C-alpha cells in the first residue's frame, strides 16, 4: 500500500504519523510506503550536530512502514 502526505513540519506535525493520527499503520509492513511530499522540515542540520533531528529520523525508521521523501 502507498500513502502520500505533506506538511509534516518536523516535530510540530510528526504526530500525524503516530498510531493515533495514522492508525492504518498498525497493519503495515516495510513493503508499505509513506511518501512525504515536501514541507518535511526535519532535516536541516547534520545529524552529528543536531541530536533532536536525529531523534525524529530514528523515530520514523522505527515505524512499521518505509518512509520515502520527495
N, C-alpha and C positions, 0 to 999 in steps of 0.2 A: 504494500500500500504506500502511497505517496501523499504527504501533506505539505502544503505550502503556506508560509506565513511571512510576515514582515513586521517592522516596528517592534522589535524586541530589544529596545534600548538598554542593553546591558542589565545590570541589577534592578533597574527600575521596572522592567517588563518581563524579566525572566520567569516570573510566576505564571505567565501564560503557558509555559511548557512544563509546569509541575503536574502532579496527578490530579489536582483539583481543577486547574484551568484547562487541562488536556487529558481527561480521564481515558480516552481511547488508547493511550499508550500502554495501559495495563496489559493489553493483548498483543503488543507489538514485539518484534524481534529486530536484530541487526539487519535483517533483509528488508525492513520497512524504513522509509526515509522521511525526514522532516527537512524541507528546504527553506532556509531563511533568506528571503529576497530583500536585501538592503536594510538599512537602518538597524543594524545589529548593535553597534556601539559597545561591543565587549572586548575588542582587541585594539587598543590604542598604543600600548607600550610593549616593550619586550617583556616576556614573562619573568625573566630574571629580575627585572626592575619593579614589577608590579604583581605581587602575590595575590592581590584582590582579583585581578582579571584572570589569573591562572586558576583561582578557585572556581570561577564560573565556567571556564572552559573544561575543567575537570568534572564539574557537575554535569555539564552536557554530555561528556564522554561516558558518564555513569548511567545515562538514560538507556532504556532497552532498545531504542531505535538508533539509526545512523543519522547524524546531523550533517547537512551539506549547506554551503554558503554560496550565494551569487553576489 
